[in-house]
Amino acid sequence: MDERIIKWLFDIKIAITEIEGYFLEYPKDFFKYRKNVMLKRAVERDLEIIGEAMNRILTRDVEF
């Protein structure tokens, strides 16, 4: 496997871990989440990282 793909997979893993970590102090309550702008932005950014990494993986390795 290409080293870049491994790095992008690692980026995805880190982003997922960060998202899970955001909810250690906060309950997974959508209404509280919706009111917390900073938390929403952080989750959105990590989702962007996941999406960008997946796009790069799929364009780099069409067999993946």
C-alpha positions in Angstrom: 0.0 0.0 0.0 1.2 3.5 -0.8 2.6 5.4 2.1 0.4 8.4 1.4 -2.7 6.2 1.7 -1.5 5.0 5.0 -0.9 8.6 6.2 -4.4 9.6 5.0 -5.9 6.6 6.8 -4.1 7.7 9.9 -5.5 11.2 9.5 -9.0 9.7 9.4 -8.4 7.7 12.5 -7.1 10.8 14.4 -10.1 12.8 13.2 -12.5 10.1 14.4 -10.7 9.9 17.8 -11.0 13.7 18.1 -14.7 13.7 17.4 -15.2 11.0 20.0 -13.1 13.0 22.5 -15.3 16.0 22.1 -18.2 14.2 23.7 -16.4 12.9 26.8 -17.5 16.1 28.7 -20.7 16.7 26.8 -23.6 14.4 26.5 -24.6 13.3 23.0 -27.6 15.5 23.0 -28.4 17.1 19.6 -30.0 20.2 21.1 -27.1 21.0 23.3 -24.7 20.2 20.4 -26.7 22.6 18.1 -26.3 25.4 20.6 -22.5 24.9 21.0 -21.0 26.7 18.0 -17.4 25.9 18.9 -18.2 22.2 19.3 -20.1 22.2 15.9 -17.2 23.9 14.2 -14.7 21.4 15.6 -16.8 18.4 14.5 -17.4 19.9 11.1 -13.7 20.5 10.6 -12.8 16.9 11.5 -15.5 15.7 9.1 -13.9 17.8 6.4 -10.6 16.2 7.2 -12.2 12.7 6.8 -13.8 13.7 3.6 -10.7 15.2 2.1 -8.6 12.1 3.1 -11.2 9.7 1.6 -11.3 11.7 -1.6 -7.5 11.5 -1.9 -7.5 7.8 -1.2 -10.2 7.1 -3.8 -8.5 9.2 -6.5 -5.0 7.8 -5.7 -6.0 4.1 -5.6 -9.1 3.3 -7.6 -9.0 -0.3 -6.3 -9.5 0.8 -2.7 
